[in-house]
Every structure is written in C-alpha cells, then in structure tokens.
C-alpha cells in the first residue's frame, strides 16, 4: 500500500517535471522568435 502511494507520487512528480520542461521550452522558443524579429 505504502509503495503504491510513493510510486503514484513519483509518477505525478515526473508528469509535473515534463510539463514544466515543456512550458520552459515553449517560452524559450517564443523569446528567441521575438528576438529574431529585431
């Protein structure tokens, strides 16, 4: 039971990490695209 909970938490944290990684990549690309206009 305890191992199931910790496993679920690990999966959730991995999902959150991937989500933030995706957001940061998007922001970085948008920033670069804006800079290339000037």
N, C-alpha and C positions, 0 to 999 in steps of 0.2 A: 504493500500500500504506500509506504513512505517513498519507495524507489519510483513508483509511478508518478507521484506528485513532483518529485525532483526532476524526473525525466520530462514531464509536461512543462515545467518551468524552464528547463534548458531549451526545449523546442521553441517556447514563446520568446525567450531572450534572443534566440537565433533569428527568429522572424523579425523581431524589432530591429536587430542589428542590420539585417539585409534591407529592411525598409528605410532606415536612416541612411545607409550606404547609397541606396537608390536616389533618395532625396538630395543628398550631397552631390552626387554625380550630376543630377539634373540642374541644380543651382550652378555648379561649376561650368557646365556646358552653356547655360544661358548667359552667365557672366562673360565667358570667352566670346560668345557670339556678339554680345553688346560691345565688347572691346574691339572686335574686328571691324565694326562699322566706322569707328573713328580713324 
